[in-house]
């Protein structure tokens, strides 16, 4: 109870300050959740994931503290990790603990009266629509046996696209979209429950923008877009895109577009382009599949001058040198400081991108996590997408 009191006091003190910051920075409005008197907490809150500040956005709609399931990487940030642990005691989801270990922590939390917040996509969206949600979330809903609140954040992606260098001031809204009672969870099939979750967590950023005629104004609107988009819609080449201020172009053909405050692209040449990021993302995914399916293709990507760090039990990152990394259909190769290369089989890799351009590779065999950092425009997403395709996740 002492621990719960600490979080309640922290929540009471910080929320007004955070609310003012979010209002000024993003024109954010969090619609207050008013529970039916027959619906008692604690709750499991599931939300779409638009930007890094989503836990703060979501919290503005509730009266008490929320305990979020967090990636293991936040526990390896010097100084801030201790602050985060003290203020909000996040529930760690780490590659070094089984899923059941995290679930046990969640069960303990709800039994002690704590509400849990979870972003089931696991990653903030790269394209503005819902990323893949693992169907295992349905098992979690059944196991916790508490009401599930489906929460949506709209306008978050256009306020700070994951690839963007700067945030934009437009408008964001957050609200509980619907409530799923334990009785409903029990009565529905897994497939029906999964579709219910997807349908209510899906948001349409562009319909929201168009309806309210909201400009998302900011600096350098297209800067660093190549950290997520590596496929040219015109010449179909990879790694040929560059960005500067509000424009993106290809170095191998005439492709050129301008990113507008309404979140859409304006063509600056007479040729093919995508009006929004989602179809562009899907096109590069299909292009990758075609390349991977080509029997003459083996080598996919290479990046040099990677600062590589070893992540130790999610508590600290230790620099271990500079590396060249290469991905083929079979292996991920790491050559550190000219030493003999290490080869990790693709089917033994978990890959993810942190922030916009940091690549995380977890070797299931050695249980080692490698953290790669390069320049802001280096594309980490291409490795994640390709590895998922090679492993059959897409």
C-alpha positions as YAML, in Angstrom:
chain: A
units: angstrom
residues:
- id: 1
  name: UNK
  ca: [0.00, 0.00, 0.00]
- id: 2
  name: UNK
  ca: [2.90, 2.34, 0.70]
- id: 3
  name: UNK
  ca: [4.09, 1.86, -2.84]
- id: 4
  name: UNK
  ca: [0.60, 2.54, -4.23]
- id: 5
  name: UNK
  ca: [0.36, 5.73, -2.11]
- id: 6
  name: UNK
  ca: [3.65, 6.97, -3.54]
- id: 7
  name: UNK
  ca: [2.38, 6.56, -7.08]
- id: 8
  name: UNK
  ca: [-0.92, 8.24, -6.28]
- id: 9
  name: UNK
  ca: [0.88, 11.26, -4.84]
- id: 10
  name: UNK
  ca: [3.26, 11.37, -7.82]
- id: 11
  name: UNK
  ca: [0.32, 11.18, -10.21]
- id: 12
  name: UNK
  ca: [-1.57, 13.94, -8.36]
- id: 13
  name: UNK
  ca: [1.45, 16.29, -8.42]
- id: 14
  name: UNK
  ca: [2.69, 15.67, -11.97]
- id: 15
  name: UNK
  ca: [-0.50, 15.37, -14.01]
- id: 16
  name: UNK
  ca: [-1.44, 19.09, -13.94]
- id: 17
  name: UNK
  ca: [2.06, 20.03, -15.09]
- id: 18
  name: UNK
  ca: [2.12, 17.41, -17.83]
- id: 19
  name: UNK
  ca: [-1.38, 18.43, -18.98]
- id: 20
  name: UNK
  ca: [-0.25, 22.05, -19.46]
- id: 21
  name: UNK
  ca: [2.87, 20.92, -21.35]
- id: 22
  name: UNK
  ca: [0.88, 18.66, -23.69]
- id: 23
  name: UNK
  ca: [-1.72, 21.36, -24.30]
- id: 24
  name: UNK
  ca: [0.95, 23.90, -25.26]
- id: 25
  name: UNK
  ca: [3.16, 21.52, -27.22]
- id: 26
  name: UNK
  ca: [0.55, 19.51, -29.14]
- id: 27
  name: UNK
  ca: [-2.86, 21.11, -28.41]
- id: 28
  name: UNK
  ca: [-3.74, 17.83, -26.78]
- id: 29
  name: UNK
  ca: [-7.16, 17.06, -25.36]
- id: 30
  name: UNK
  ca: [-7.63, 13.93, -23.28]
- id: 31
  name: UNK
  ca: [-11.31, 13.12, -22.84]
- id: 32
  name: UNK
  ca: [-11.97, 12.11, -19.22]
- id: 33
  name: UNK
  ca: [-13.07, 8.54, -18.71]
- id: 34
  name: UNK
  ca: [-16.27, 8.32, -16.70]
- id: 35
  name: UNK
  ca: [-16.87, 4.82, -15.52]
- id: 36
  name: UNK
  ca: [-20.29, 3.27, -15.20]
- id: 37
  name: UNK
  ca: [-21.04, 2.69, -11.51]
- id: 38
  name: UNK
  ca: [-21.46, -1.01, -12.24]
- id: 39
  name: UNK
  ca: [-18.02, -1.16, -13.87]
- id: 40
  name: UNK
  ca: [-15.35, -1.33, -11.23]
- id: 41
  name: UNK
  ca: [-11.61, -1.28, -11.76]
- id: 42
  name: UNK
  ca: [-8.84, -2.12, -11.92]
- id: 43
  name: UNK
  ca: [-8.71, -2.13, -15.71]
- id: 44
  name: UNK
  ca: [-6.52, -3.29, -18.54]
- id: 45
  name: UNK
  ca: [-6.16, -0.36, -20.95]
- id: 46
  name: UNK
  ca: [-5.16, -1.18, -24.53]
- id: 47
  name: UNK
  ca: [-4.21, 1.70, -26.82]
- id: 48
  name: UNK
  ca: [-2.87, 2.32, -30.28]
- id: 49
  name: UNK
  ca: [0.72, 3.61, -30.26]
- id: 50
  name: UNK
  ca: [1.36, 6.85, -32.11]
- id: 51
  name: UNK
  ca: [4.37, 8.50, -30.48]
- id: 52
  name: UNK
  ca: [6.79, 8.17, -27.57]
- id: 53
  name: UNK
  ca: [4.71, 10.36, -25.26]
- id: 54
  name: UNK
  ca: [1.62, 8.14, -25.53]
- id: 55
  name: UNK
  ca: [1.71, 6.96, -21.87]
- id: 56
  name: UNK
  ca: [1.48, 10.60, -20.77]
- id: 57
  name: UNK
  ca: [-1.28, 11.35, -23.28]
- id: 58
  name: UNK
  ca: [-3.31, 8.36, -22.14]
- id: 59
  name: UNK
  ca: [-2.87, 9.15, -18.45]
- id: 60
  name: UNK
  ca: [-4.59, 12.52, -18.89]
- id: 61
  name: UNK
  ca: [-7.95, 10.75, -19.27]
- id: 62
  name: UNK
  ca: [-7.80, 9.00, -15.89]
- id: 63
  name: UNK
  ca: [-7.93, 9.95, -12.22]
- id: 64
  name: UNK
  ca: [-5.32, 7.61, -10.83]
- id: 65
  name: UNK
  ca: [-1.92, 6.15, -11.71]
- id: 66
  name: UNK
  ca: [-1.54, 3.65, -14.54]
- id: 67
  name: UNK
  ca: [1.19, 1.02, -14.57]
- id: 68
  name: UNK
  ca: [2.47, 0.60, -18.11]
- id: 69
  name: UNK
  ca: [4.13, -2.45, -19.58]
- id: 70
  name: UNK
  ca: [7.42, -1.09, -20.89]
- id: 71
  name: UNK
  ca: [10.18, -2.26, -23.19]
- id: 72
  name: UNK
  ca: [13.32, -3.49, -21.45]
- id: 73
  name: UNK
  ca: [15.34, -0.75, -23.14]
- id: 74
  name: UNK
  ca: [14.06, 2.00, -20.86]
- id: 75
  name: UNK
  ca: [15.78, 0.22, -17.98]
- id: 76
  name: UNK
  ca: [19.19, 0.76, -19.56]
- id: 77
  name: UNK
  ca: [19.02, 4.56, -19.83]
- id: 78
  name: UNK
  ca: [21.57, 6.08, -17.42]
- id: 79
  name: UNK
  ca: [20.07, 8.20, -14.65]
- id: 80
  name: UNK
  ca: [16.57, 8.34, -16.19]
- id: 81
  name: UNK
  ca: [15.93, 4.65, -15.57]
- id: 82
  name: UNK
  ca: [15.98, 5.23, -11.81]
- id: 83
  name: UNK
  ca: [13.67, 8.23, -12.15]
- id: 84
  name: UNK
  ca: [11.21, 6.23, -14.29]
- id: 85
  name: UNK
  ca: [11.27, 3.28, -11.88]
- id: 86
  name: UNK
  ca: [10.59, 5.53, -8.88]
- id: 87
  name: UNK
  ca: [7.82, 7.60, -10.46]
- id: 88
  name: UNK
  ca: [5.79, 4.98, -12.31]
- id: 89
  name: UNK
  ca: [7.23, 1.50, -11.61]
- id: 90
  name: UNK
  ca: [6.73, 0.21, -15.18]
- id: 91
  name: UNK
  ca: [6.20, -3.50, -15.68]
- id: 92
  name: UNK
  ca: [9.21, -4.72, -17.67]
- id: 93
  name: UNK
  ca: [8.73, -6.65, -20.89]
- id: 94
  name: UNK
  ca: [12.20, -7.91, -21.58]
- id: 95
  name: UNK
  ca: [13.76, -10.47, -23.85]
- id: 96
  name: UNK
  ca: [15.54, -11.93, -20.81]
- id: 97
  name: UNK
  ca: [12.31, -12.82, -19.04]
- id: 98
  name: UNK
  ca: [9.64, -15.17, -20.30]
- id: 99
  name: UNK
  ca: [6.29, -13.72, -21.28]
- id: 100
  name: UNK
  ca: [4.84, -15.51, -18.27]
- id: 101
  name: UNK
  ca: [7.15, -13.56, -15.95]
- id: 102
  name: UNK
  ca: [5.66, -10.33, -17.27]
- id: 103
  name: UNK
  ca: [2.14, -11.77, -17.02]
- id: 104
  name: UNK
  ca: [2.77, -12.74, -13.39]
- id: 105
  name: UNK
  ca: [3.75, -9.15, -12.64]
- id: 106
  name: UNK
  ca: [0.54, -7.97, -14.31]
- id: 107
  name: UNK
  ca: [-1.56, -10.41, -12.31]
- id: 108
  name: UNK
  ca: [0.03, -9.18, -9.07]
- id: 109
  name: UNK
  ca: [-0.67, -5.60, -10.11]
- id: 110
  name: UNK
  ca: [-4.38, -6.07, -10.82]
- id: 111
  name: UNK
  ca: [-4.83, -8.14, -7.66]
- id: 112
  name: UNK
  ca: [-3.41, -5.22, -5.67]
- id: 113
  name: UNK
  ca: [-5.81, -2.83, -7.43]
- id: 114
  name: UNK
  ca: [-3.47, -1.36, -10.03]
- id: 115
  name: UNK
  ca: [-4.67, -0.48, -13.53]
- id: 116
  name: UNK
  ca: [-2.39, -1.63, -16.36]
- id: 117
  name: UNK
  ca: [-1.65, 0.24, -19.58]
- id: 118
  name: UNK
  ca: [-0.42, -1.67, -22.63]
- id: 119
  name: UNK
  ca: [0.37, -0.69, -26.23]
- id: 120
  name: UNK
  ca: [-0.13, -4.06, -27.92]
- id: 121
  name: UNK
  ca: [1.55, -3.01, -31.19]
- id: 122
  name: UNK
  ca: [4.81, -2.94, -29.24]
- id: 123
  name: UNK
  ca: [6.09, -0.15, -31.51]
- id: 124
  name: UNK
  ca: [4.91, 3.34, -32.32]
- id: 125
  name: UNK
  ca: [3.50, 3.32, -35.83]
- id: 126
  name: UNK
  ca: [5.85, 3.97, -38.73]
- id: 127
  name: UNK
  ca: [3.04, 4.85, -41.17]
- id: 128
  name: UNK
  ca: [0.05, 6.25, -39.27]
- id: 129
  name: UNK
  ca: [-2.10, 3.12, -39.22]
- id: 130
  name: UNK
  ca: [-2.23, 0.30, -36.72]
- id: 131
  name: UNK
  ca: [0.88, -1.89, -36.70]
- id: 132
  name: UNK
  ca: [0.56, -5.66, -36.23]
- id: 133
  name: UNK
  ca: [-0.90, -6.75, -32.89]
- id: 134
  name: UNK
  ca: [0.05, -10.19, -31.62]
- id: 135
  name: UNK
  ca: [-3.11, -12.30, -31.10]
- id: 136
  name: UNK
  ca: [-1.68, -13.40, -27.74]
- id: 137
  name: UNK
  ca: [-3.20, -10.21, -26.31]
- id: 138
  name: UNK
  ca: [-6.51, -12.09, -26.28]
- id: 139
  name: UNK
  ca: [-5.07, -14.69, -23.89]
- id: 140
  name: UNK
  ca: [-3.95, -11.87, -21.64]
- id: 141
  name: UNK
  ca: [-7.44, -10.34, -21.62]
- id: 142
  name: UNK
  ca: [-8.95, -13.67, -20.61]
- id: 143
  name: UNK
  ca: [-6.32, -14.32, -17.94]
- id: 144
  name: UNK
  ca: [-6.56, -10.97, -16.13]
- id: 145
  name: UNK
  ca: [-10.38, -11.14, -15.88]
- id: 146
  name: UNK
  ca: [-10.80, -7.36, -15.57]
- id: 147
  name: UNK
  ca: [-12.67, -4.86, -17.77]
- id: 148
  name: UNK
  ca: [-10.68, -3.88, -20.85]
- id: 149
  name: UNK
  ca: [-10.72, -0.27, -22.00]
- id: 150
  name: UNK
  ca: [-9.86, 0.32, -25.67]
- id: 151
  name: UNK
  ca: [-8.26, 3.76, -25.93]
- id: 152
  name: UNK
  ca: [-7.45, 5.66, -29.12]
- id: 153
  name: UNK
  ca: [-4.98, 8.48, -29.74]
- id: 154
  name: UNK
  ca: [-5.80, 10.41, -32.91]
- id: 155
  name: UNK
  ca: [-3.53, 13.05, -34.44]
- id: 156
  name: UNK
  ca: [-0.45, 11.70, -32.69]
- id: 157
  name: UNK
  ca: [1.23, 10.38, -35.81]
- id: 158
  name: UNK
  ca: [0.85, 13.64, -37.72]
- id: 159
  name: UNK
  ca: [2.08, 15.57, -34.68]
- id: 160
  name: UNK
  ca: [5.36, 13.63, -34.63]
- id: 161
  name: UNK
  ca: [5.84, 10.98, -37.33]
- id: 162
  name: UNK
  ca: [8.25, 8.39, -36.01]
- id: 163
  name: UNK
  ca: [10.80, 9.26, -38.68]
- id: 164
  name: UNK
  ca: [10.53, 13.02, -38.18]
- id: 165
  name: UNK
  ca: [13.25, 15.26, -36.84]
- id: 166
  name: UNK
  ca: [10.84, 17.78, -35.32]
- id: 167
  name: UNK
  ca: [7.37, 17.68, -33.79]
- id: 168
  name: UNK
  ca: [4.48, 19.65, -35.25]
- id: 169
  name: UNK
  ca: [1.71, 21.60, -33.56]
- id: 170
  name: UNK
  ca: [-1.71, 20.54, -34.77]
- id: 171
  name: UNK
  ca: [-4.17, 18.68, -32.59]
- id: 172
  name: UNK
  ca: [-4.29, 15.36, -30.73]
- id: 173
  name: UNK
  ca: [-7.26, 13.76, -29.03]
- id: 174
  name: UNK
  ca: [-7.33, 10.75, -26.72]
- id: 175
  name: UNK
  ca: [-10.37, 8.89, -25.45]
- id: 176
  name: UNK
  ca: [-11.72, 5.55, -24.35]
- id: 177
  name: UNK
  ca: [-13.36, 4.21, -27.48]
- id: 178
  name: UNK
  ca: [-15.20, 1.31, -25.87]
- id: 179
  name: UNK
  ca: [-15.27, -0.96, -22.84]
- id: 180
  name: UNK
  ca: [-15.17, -4.74, -23.02]
- id: 181
  name: UNK
  ca: [-16.55, -6.36, -19.90]
- id: 182
  name: UNK
  ca: [-15.26, -9.66, -18.49]
- id: 183
  name: UNK
  ca: [-18.63, -11.16, -19.46]
- id: 184
  name: UNK
  ca: [-18.21, -10.13, -23.08]
- id: 185
  name: UNK
  ca: [-14.64, -11.44, -23.12]
- id: 186
  name: UNK
  ca: [-15.88, -14.78, -21.85]
- id: 187
  name: UNK
  ca: [-18.70, -15.00, -24.40]
- id: 188
  name: UNK
  ca: [-16.73, -14.19, -27.58]
- id: 189
  name: UNK
  ca: [-14.43, -16.47, -29.56]
- id: 190
  name: UNK
  ca: [-10.75, -15.58, -29.83]
- id: 191
  name: UNK
  ca: [-11.17, -14.48, -33.45]
- id: 192
  name: UNK
  ca: [-14.20, -12.32, -32.70]
- id: 193
  name: UNK
  ca: [-12.49, -10.72, -29.72]
- id: 194
  name: UNK
  ca: [-9.34, -10.04, -31.74]
- id: 195
  name: UNK
  ca: [-11.35, -8.36, -34.51]
- id: 196
  name: UNK
  ca: [-13.18, -6.29, -31.91]
- id: 197
  name: UNK
  ca: [-9.87, -5.04, -30.51]
- id: 198
  name: UNK
  ca: [-8.51, -4.21, -33.96]
- id: 199
  name: UNK
  ca: [-11.66, -2.40, -35.07]
- id: 200
  name: UNK
  ca: [-11.72, -0.13, -32.02]
- id: 201
  name: UNK
  ca: [-7.99, 0.61, -31.87]
- id: 202
  name: UNK
  ca: [-7.80, 1.57, -35.54]
- id: 203
  name: UNK
  ca: [-7.68, 5.32, -36.15]
- id: 204
  name: UNK
  ca: [-7.80, 7.32, -39.38]
- id: 205
  name: UNK
  ca: [-5.33, 10.17, -38.97]
- id: 206
  name: UNK
  ca: [-6.10, 11.67, -42.36]
- id: 207
  name: UNK
  ca: [-9.87, 11.63, -41.94]
- id: 208
  name: UNK
  ca: [-9.39, 13.35, -38.56]
- id: 209
  name: UNK
  ca: [-7.14, 15.97, -40.15]
- id: 210
  name: UNK
  ca: [-9.49, 16.57, -43.07]
- id: 211
  name: UNK
  ca: [-12.63, 16.76, -40.90]
- id: 212
  name: UNK
  ca: [-11.17, 19.46, -38.68]
- id: 213
  name: UNK
  ca: [-8.99, 21.12, -41.39]
- id: 214
  name: UNK
  ca: [-6.04, 21.04, -39.01]
- id: 215
  name: UNK
  ca: [-2.60, 22.05, -40.30]
- id: 216
  name: UNK
  ca: [0.27, 20.29, -38.52]
- id: 217
  name: UNK
  ca: [2.85, 23.04, -38.69]
- id: 218
  name: UNK
  ca: [6.49, 22.65, -37.84]
- id: 219
  name: UNK
  ca: [10.05, 22.84, -39.06]
- id: 220
  name: UNK
  ca: [11.63, 20.64, -41.74]
- id: 221
  name: UNK
  ca: [8.52, 18.50, -42.26]
- id: 222
  name: UNK
  ca: [10.21, 15.86, -44.45]
- id: 223
  name: UNK
  ca: [13.62, 15.81, -42.75]
- id: 224
  name: UNK
  ca: [14.97, 12.29, -42.08]
- id: 225
  name: UNK
  ca: [12.09, 10.49, -43.80]
- id: 226
  name: UNK
  ca: [14.67, 8.16, -45.34]
- id: 227
  name: UNK
  ca: [15.23, 6.72, -41.85]
- id: 228
  name: UNK
  ca: [11.92, 4.86, -42.46]
- id: 229
  name: UNK
  ca: [11.33, 5.01, -46.22]
- id: 230
  name: UNK
  ca: [14.03, 3.45, -48.37]
- id: 231
  name: UNK
  ca: [12.12, 2.63, -51.58]
- id: 232
  name: UNK
  ca: [11.78, 5.03, -54.51]
- id: 233
  name: UNK
  ca: [8.24, 4.92, -55.98]
- id: 234
  name: UNK
  ca: [9.56, 5.96, -59.40]
- id: 235
  name: UNK
  ca: [12.74, 4.02, -60.22]
- id: 236
  name: UNK
  ca: [12.12, 1.31, -57.54]
- id: 237
  name: UNK
  ca: [15.67, 1.54, -56.24]
- id: 238
  name: UNK
  ca: [16.54, 1.09, -52.57]
- id: 239
  name: UNK
  ca: [18.63, 3.47, -50.44]
- id: 240
  name: UNK
  ca: [18.46, 6.32, -52.97]
- id: 241
  name: UNK
  ca: [16.19, 8.72, -51.07]
- id: 242
  name: UNK
  ca: [17.41, 11.91, -49.42]
- id: 243
  name: UNK
  ca: [15.56, 14.60, -47.50]
- id: 244
  name: UNK
  ca: [16.06, 18.25, -46.76]
- id: 245
  name: UNK
  ca: [13.63, 20.52, -44.91]
- id: 246
  name: UNK
  ca: [10.15, 19.71, -46.28]
- id: 247
  name: UNK
  ca: [11.27, 17.86, -49.43]
- id: 248
  name: UNK
  ca: [12.37, 14.33, -50.31]
- id: 249
  name: UNK
  ca: [13.97, 13.23, -53.57]
- id: 250
  name: UNK
  ca: [15.75, 10.32, -55.23]
- id: 251
  name: UNK
  ca: [19.40, 10.54, -56.21]
- id: 252
  name: UNK
  ca: [18.92, 8.12, -59.13]
- id: 253
  name: UNK
  ca: [15.82, 9.55, -60.86]
- id: 254
  name: UNK
  ca: [13.57, 12.63, -60.97]
- id: 255
  name: UNK
  ca: [11.37, 11.61, -58.05]
- id: 256
  name: UNK
  ca: [10.72, 14.59, -55.76]
- id: 257
  name: UNK
  ca: [7.91, 15.37, -53.31]
- id: 258
  name: UNK
  ca: [7.07, 18.00, -50.72]
- id: 259
  name: UNK
  ca: [5.56, 17.04, -47.35]
- id: 260
  name: UNK
  ca: [2.68, 19.39, -46.54]
- id: 261
  name: UNK
  ca: [1.22, 20.48, -43.17]
- id: 262
  name: UNK
  ca: [-1.87, 18.35, -43.90]
- id: 263
  name: UNK
  ca: [0.34, 15.24, -43.74]
- id: 264
  name: UNK
  ca: [0.20, 14.56, -47.48]
- id: 265
  name: UNK
  ca: [2.80, 14.61, -50.23]
- id: 266
  name: UNK
  ca: [2.74, 17.05, -53.14]
- id: 267
  name: UNK
  ca: [4.60, 15.86, -56.26]
- id: 268
  name: UNK
  ca: [7.37, 18.12, -57.54]
- id: 269
  name: UNK
  ca: [7.83, 16.14, -60.74]
- id: 270
  name: UNK
  ca: [5.68, 14.41, -63.34]
- id: 271
  name: UNK
  ca: [5.72, 10.80, -62.17]
- id: 272
  name: UNK
  ca: [4.41, 8.26, -59.63]
- id: 273
  name: UNK
  ca: [4.25, 9.06, -55.93]
- id: 274
  name: UNK
  ca: [2.15, 8.20, -52.86]
- id: 275
  name: UNK
  ca: [-0.14, 10.78, -51.32]
- id: 276
  name: UNK
  ca: [0.40, 9.48, -47.77]
- id: 277
  name: UNK
  ca: [2.96, 7.34, -45.97]
- id: 278
  name: UNK
  ca: [0.89, 4.18, -45.51]
- id: 279
  name: UNK
  ca: [0.71, 3.09, -49.19]
- id: 280
  name: UNK
  ca: [4.39, 4.00, -49.51]
- id: 281
  name: UNK
  ca: [5.20, 1.73, -46.56]
- id: 282
  name: UNK
  ca: [3.18, -1.14, -48.05]
- id: 283
  name: UNK
  ca: [4.89, -0.65, -51.43]
- id: 284
  name: UNK
  ca: [8.35, -0.94, -49.92]
- id: 285
  name: UNK
  ca: [7.23, -4.03, -48.01]
- id: 286
  name: UNK
  ca: [6.11, -5.63, -51.30]
- id: 287
  name: UNK
  ca: [9.35, -4.54, -52.98]
- id: 288
  name: UNK
  ca: [11.33, -6.29, -50.22]
- id: 289
  name: UNK
  ca: [9.29, -9.46, -50.64]
- id: 290
  name: UNK
  ca: [10.00, -9.44, -54.39]
- id: 291
  name: UNK
  ca: [13.72, -9.01, -53.80]
- id: 292
  name: UNK
  ca: [13.79, -11.76, -51.18]
- id: 293
  name: UNK
  ca: [11.79, -14.13, -53.41]
- id: 294
  name: UNK
  ca: [14.28, -13.62, -56.26]
- id: 295
  name: UNK
  ca: [16.50, -16.76, -56.24]
- id: 296
  name: UNK
  ca: [19.45, -14.71, -57.52]
- id: 297
  name: UNK
  ca: [19.32, -12.44, -54.46]
- id: 298
  name: UNK
  ca: [21.37, -13.32, -51.41]
- id: 299
  name: UNK
  ca: [22.91, -10.18, -49.95]
- id: 300
  name: UNK
  ca: [20.30, -7.58, -48.89]
- id: 301
  name: UNK
  ca: [21.77, -4.72, -46.86]
- id: 302
  name: UNK
  ca: [25.03, -3.37, -45.50]
- id: 303
  name: UNK
  ca: [25.81, -0.45, -43.21]
- id: 304
  name: UNK
  ca: [29.21, 0.72, -42.01]
- id: 305
  name: UNK
  ca: [30.47, 2.82, -39.11]
- id: 306
  name: UNK
  ca: [27.90, 1.43, -36.71]
- id: 307
  name: UNK
  ca: [28.55, 2.19, -33.05]
- id: 308
  name: UNK
  ca: [27.73, -1.14, -31.41]
- id: 309
  name: UNK
  ca: [26.82, -1.58, -27.75]
- id: 310
  name: UNK
  ca: [26.20, -4.69, -25.72]
- id: 311
  name: UNK
  ca: [23.03, -4.53, -23.62]
- id: 312
  name: UNK
  ca: [23.56, -6.32, -20.32]
- id: 313
  name: UNK
  ca: [20.38, -7.67, -18.76]
- id: 314
  name: UNK
  ca: [18.54, -4.47, -19.72]
- id: 315
  name: UNK
  ca: [20.48, -2.54, -17.08]
- id: 316
  name: UNK
  ca: [23.33, -0.96, -18.98]
- id: 317
  name: UNK
  ca: [24.68, -0.48, -22.49]
- id: 318
  name: UNK
  ca: [28.42, -1.03, -22.92]
- id: 319
  name: UNK
  ca: [30.19, 0.27, -26.06]
- id: 320
  name: UNK
  ca: [32.18, -2.52, -27.69]
- id: 321
  name: UNK
  ca: [33.42, -0.86, -30.87]
- id: 322
  name: UNK
  ca: [32.59, 0.14, -34.43]
- id: 323
  name: UNK
  ca: [31.01, -2.39, -36.76]
- id: 324
  name: UNK
  ca: [29.97, -3.18, -40.28]
- id: 325
  name: UNK
  ca: [26.66, -5.06, -40.42]
- id: 326
  name: UNK
  ca: [25.29, -7.11, -43.32]
- id: 327
  name: UNK
  ca: [22.05, -8.98, -43.83]
- id: 328
  name: UNK
  ca: [21.66, -11.90, -46.22]
- id: 329
  name: UNK
  ca: [18.77, -14.32, -46.58]
- id: 330
  name: UNK
  ca: [20.39, -16.68, -44.09]
- id: 331
  name: UNK
  ca: [22.45, -14.62, -41.64]
- id: 332
  name: UNK
  ca: [23.00, -11.29, -39.97]
- id: 333
  name: UNK
  ca: [26.75, -10.55, -39.99]
- id: 334
  name: UNK
  ca: [28.55, -8.33, -37.47]
- id: 335
  name: UNK
  ca: [32.19, -7.35, -38.08]
- id: 336
  name: UNK
  ca: [33.48, -5.36, -35.09]
- id: 337
  name: UNK
  ca: [36.68, -3.29, -35.44]
- id: 338
  name: UNK
  ca: [37.99, -5.49, -38.23]
- id: 339
  name: UNK
  ca: [37.78, -8.67, -36.15]
- id: 340
  name: UNK
  ca: [36.47, -11.94, -37.53]
- id: 341
  name: UNK
  ca: [32.80, -11.65, -38.39]
- id: 342
  name: UNK
  ca: [30.06, -13.10, -36.23]
- id: 343
  name: UNK
  ca: [27.14, -14.71, -38.06]
- id: 344
  name: UNK
  ca: [23.70, -14.98, -36.47]
- id: 345
  name: UNK
  ca: [21.15, -17.17, -38.28]
- id: 346
  name: UNK
  ca: [18.12, -15.11, -39.29]
- id: 347
  name: UNK
  ca: [15.75, -17.64, -37.72]
- id: 348
  name: UNK
  ca: [17.46, -17.03, -34.35]
- id: 349
  name: UNK
  ca: [17.05, -13.24, -34.42]
- id: 350
  name: UNK
  ca: [14.58, -10.89, -32.82]
- id: 351
  name: UNK
  ca: [14.95, -7.47, -34.44]
- id: 352
  name: UNK
  ca: [13.43, -4.14, -33.57]
- id: 353
  name: UNK
  ca: [13.97, -0.44, -34.18]
- id: 354
  name: UNK
  ca: [14.12, 1.97, -31.26]
- id: 355
  name: UNK
  ca: [13.25, 5.62, -31.67]
- id: 356
  name: UNK
  ca: [13.67, 6.13, -35.42]
- id: 357
  name: UNK
  ca: [17.08, 4.80, -36.43]
- id: 358
  name: UNK
  ca: [18.56, 2.63, -33.68]
- id: 359
  name: UNK
  ca: [18.67, -1.07, -34.49]
- id: 360
  name: UNK
  ca: [18.35, -3.75, -31.82]
- id: 361
  name: UNK
  ca: [19.34, -7.33, -32.64]
- id: 362
  name: UNK
  ca: [18.73, -10.07, -30.09]
- id: 363
  name: UNK
  ca: [20.50, -13.39, -30.67]
- id: 364
  name: UNK
  ca: [18.30, -16.11, -29.20]
- id: 365
  name: UNK
  ca: [21.15, -18.64, -29.18]
- id: 366
  name: UNK
  ca: [23.69, -16.62, -27.21]
- id: 367
  name: UNK
  ca: [21.00, -14.50, -25.46]
- id: 368
  name: UNK
  ca: [22.98, -11.39, -26.32]
- id: 369
  name: UNK
  ca: [21.46, -8.08, -27.38]
- id: 370
  name: UNK
  ca: [23.33, -5.80, -29.77]
- id: 371
  name: UNK
  ca: [22.39, -2.14, -30.02]
- id: 372
  name: UNK
  ca: [23.50, -0.32, -33.19]
- id: 373
  name: UNK
  ca: [23.65, 3.46, -33.54]
- id: 374
  name: UNK
  ca: [24.42, 5.38, -36.73]
- id: 375
  name: UNK
  ca: [23.67, 8.77, -38.26]
- id: 376
  name: UNK
  ca: [20.05, 10.08, -37.98]
- id: 377
  name: UNK
  ca: [19.19, 9.22, -41.60]
- id: 378
  name: UNK
  ca: [20.38, 5.61, -41.44]
- id: 379
  name: UNK
  ca: [17.47, 3.26, -41.96]
- id: 380
  name: UNK
  ca: [17.07, 0.60, -39.25]
- id: 381
  name: UNK
  ca: [13.54, -0.33, -40.27]
- id: 382
  name: UNK
  ca: [14.70, -2.10, -43.44]
- id: 383
  name: UNK
  ca: [16.46, -4.75, -41.32]
- id: 384
  name: UNK
  ca: [13.38, -5.28, -39.13]
- id: 385
  name: UNK
  ca: [11.06, -5.56, -42.13]
- id: 386
  name: UNK
  ca: [13.37, -7.91, -44.04]
- id: 387
  name: UNK
  ca: [13.96, -10.19, -41.02]
- id: 388
  name: UNK
  ca: [10.21, -10.38, -40.37]
- id: 389
  name: UNK
  ca: [9.62, -11.33, -44.01]
- id: 390
  name: UNK
  ca: [12.38, -13.93, -43.95]
- id: 391
  name: UNK
  ca: [10.92, -15.44, -40.77]
- id: 392
  name: UNK
  ca: [7.42, -15.45, -42.23]
- id: 393
  name: UNK
  ca: [5.99, -12.82, -39.90]
- id: 394
  name: UNK
  ca: [4.60, -10.77, -42.80]
...
